[in-house]
Amino acid sequence: MSVPHITAAFDSARAQGRAALMPYYTLGYPDAASSLDVLCAVADAGADLMELGVPFSDPLADGPTIQHSTQVALERGLTVARCLDLTAELRARGVAQPLVLMGYVNPLLAFGVERFVSRAAEAGADGLIVPDLPPEEAGELE
């Protein structure tokens, strides 16, 4: 993963005197192909970074809109592995912005932390947001 890629995006926006734009989008919503099309359009429209939502069946910190998009993606069979495949596809389609995966700790633990981090890096992810993992407990994931 590439923290320098994330830092560079924020530095570039700061140098231009503006806030960085980092939109969130749930991978697999309303379906895998459409989510890729939406994210490519967001990249083309000038997002500085992109937060890619990894669907989870019990999203604690999300509001009704994200809960809905997550539920739809899960009903359509989206998995952690498929999210990583979609991330790699975004890179294959030429999306150059930093990609930050946002997901809950339970699916990452079930997938295997080392396996997840390795696959995420191979797919082209630059970072992770894990809202239900306190920093002082993130040792293995860090």
N, C-alpha and C positions, 0 to 999 in steps of 0.2 A: 504494500500500500504506500501511498505517496503523500505524506504530510506536506512536503515542499510544494507539491502541485496545488494543494488547498491554500497554503499560505500565499502563493503567488497570485491566486485569483483574488484574494482579499487585498493584497498589496496593490494590484492593478486597479481595482475599484477605488481604493483610497487615493491613489495617485491621480485619479480622474476626478476626485472630489465628490464621490458619491458612495452610497451604500452598495454592497454586493447583493445581487439578486440570486437567491437560492430557493427556487420553488420545490415543493414536495409533490410527488406523484406516486400512487400505489402501483407497483408492478403488477401486471396481469389484469388491470381494470380498464375498460369493461371486459377485455380479453387480452391475451398476450400480444397479439399482432397490433391491436389498436394502441396498447400502452407504448409499444415501441414507436409507433407513428407519432403519438402525442409528444413523447420525450424528444424525438428528433426535431419536431417542430419547435419545442421549447428551446432546444439548443440553438437552432437556427435563428430564433427570435432574440437571442442575446443573453440567455441566462449565464451568470458567472460560474455557478456550481449547480448541481442538481442533487436533491435528496430523494433517494429511491426507497419507497416503502416496501418492506418485506412483510407480507400479510401474516397475521397471527390470530388465532381463534379467540383470544381473550385480551384485546388491547386495552390496557388500563388507562393510559394517559391520552387517548384519542377521543375526539368529539364524534358526533353522529355521522358526519360526512365521511371521515376516514374509516370509521367502523363499518359503514355501508360498503365502501369501495373494497375494503379488506374482505368482508364477508362474500361479496360477489367474486372476487379473485379466488378465494378458497373454494367456493362452490364450483368454480370452473377448473379446479384441479391444480392451482398454483402451489408449488412447494418451494422450500429453501433452495434446493438444487436448481429448479427452474428459474428462480430469481437470479441466480448466479449466471445461468445460461443467457438470460435476457440482458444482463449487464454486459456480458461478453459481446452480445449481438449489437448493443449500442456502440461499443468500441469498433466493431467490425463495420458499422455504418458510418463511421467517421466522427462520432461525438467525442470531442476533445476536452470538454469541460471536466473538472473534477466531479466524480460520482461518489456520493456518500450514501452508504446503505443504512437505513434506519429500521431496526428490528428489535424485538424483545429477546431477552436472554434465554428463555426456555427453548425456542426453536434452534437457537445457536448451540445450546448444550446438547440437544437431541441429535443434531447433525454432527456434532463433534467440533469443539472449538478450534483445535489445530487444523482439522480438515476444512472448516469453514473459512478461516483466515487465509489458508493457502489457496483455496479455490477462489475466494474473493479477489485476492491479489492477482492471480492468473487471469481472472475475468476483466481486470482493469479498474476495480474499485479503488478509491483513494482513501477512504476512511469509513468509520462506523459511528453510528449514534445508537446507543442502547439505553433507552430512557429508564428502564427498571433495574439497572445495574449501578449501584453506588460506586463512585470512583475508588473508594477504599477496598472494594471487593472485586475490582476488575483485573487483578494481577495476571491471571492466565490469559485473558483476552488481550491485555496490553502487550 
